[in-house]
Amino acid sequence: VKYGVMSTSRLADDLRNWSTLYVSGRMHKPIQVLLPDEKMHRAQACNLHSALSAALILQPSRMNERALFKSICGLSYGGDVRLRLVENRKVADIVDAQLALLRAIYADPM
């Protein structure tokens, strides 16, 4: 379990503009929201749409669902050296374990 505390204005900015991609990147993957908020829901919808758009740009014209979700989940790990050195299956493991949830959260943006 991972959790974090930050101001809603900083969170909304990161979700809409990827100002740090720290939290927004984590939120490309399935999450559990403890206190639902309509403003944050709209910002998260924007984040998911942006993640899908970015992943589609990075994919070849023909791709499968798993490759698309790996691209989405891998966006926030692009500069993480650990991914290349130690945890090279991390993104694939996330997709394999969360495939049904990924389908659910990306159903609207698709």
C-alpha positions in Angstrom: 0.0 0.0 0.0 1.3 3.4 -0.9 -0.3 6.7 0.2 0.5 10.3 0.0 -0.7 13.7 1.2 -0.6 16.9 -0.8 -2.7 19.9 -1.5 -5.6 19.4 -3.9 -4.4 22.3 -6.0 -0.9 20.7 -6.5 -2.6 17.3 -7.2 -5.0 18.9 -9.7 -2.1 20.6 -11.4 -0.1 17.5 -11.7 -3.0 15.5 -13.0 -3.9 18.1 -15.6 -0.5 19.3 -16.7 1.9 16.5 -15.6 3.9 19.2 -13.8 5.9 16.5 -12.0 4.4 13.2 -13.2 5.2 12.0 -9.7 1.6 11.5 -8.5 -0.1 11.7 -11.9 2.2 8.8 -13.1 1.2 6.7 -10.2 -2.4 7.5 -10.9 -2.1 6.1 -14.5 -2.5 2.7 -12.7 -5.5 1.5 -10.6 -5.8 3.4 -7.3 -8.2 3.5 -4.4 -9.6 7.0 -3.6 -10.5 7.4 0.0 -12.4 10.7 -0.2 -14.1 11.2 -3.6 -14.2 14.7 -4.9 -15.7 15.8 -8.2 -12.9 18.3 -9.1 -10.3 15.6 -8.5 -12.4 13.1 -10.5 -12.4 15.4 -13.5 -8.6 16.0 -13.1 -8.0 12.3 -12.9 -10.2 11.7 -16.0 -7.9 14.3 -17.8 -4.8 12.4 -16.6 -6.1 9.1 -17.9 -7.0 10.6 -21.2 -3.5 12.1 -21.5 -1.8 8.9 -20.5 -3.8 7.0 -23.2 -3.0 9.6 -25.8 0.7 9.6 -25.0 0.8 5.8 -25.0 -0.9 5.6 -28.4 1.6 8.1 -29.8 4.5 5.8 -28.6 3.0 2.6 -30.0 3.3 1.3 -33.6 0.1 1.4 -35.7 -0.6 -2.2 -34.8 -0.5 -3.2 -31.2 -2.3 -5.4 -28.7 -4.0 -4.5 -25.5 -1.2 -5.6 -23.2 1.4 -3.5 -25.1 -0.8 -0.5 -24.8 -1.2 -0.9 -21.1 2.5 -1.6 -20.7 3.1 1.7 -22.4 0.7 3.6 -20.2 2.0 2.0 -17.0 5.6 2.6 -18.1 5.2 6.4 -18.7 6.1 7.3 -15.2 9.1 5.0 -15.1 10.8 6.5 -18.2 13.6 8.1 -16.3 13.9 5.5 -13.6 17.3 3.9 -13.8 16.2 1.1 -11.4 13.8 -0.1 -14.1 16.7 -0.9 -16.4 19.1 -2.2 -13.8 17.0 -4.2 -11.3 13.3 -4.1 -11.8 13.0 -4.7 -15.5 9.8 -6.7 -15.2 8.0 -4.2 -13.0 5.8 -2.7 -15.6 4.9 -6.1 -17.1 4.1 -7.4 -13.6 1.8 -4.4 -12.9 -0.1 -4.9 -16.2 -0.4 -8.7 -15.6 -1.7 -8.3 -12.1 -4.0 -5.3 -12.8 -5.3 -6.1 -16.3 -9.0 -6.2 -15.4 -8.7 -2.9 -13.4 -6.8 -1.2 -16.2 -9.5 -2.2 -18.7 -12.1 -0.7 -16.3 -10.3 2.6 -15.7 -9.4 3.2 -19.4 -12.9 2.1 -20.7 -14.2 5.7 -20.8 -11.1 7.3 -22.4 -11.0 4.6 -25.0 
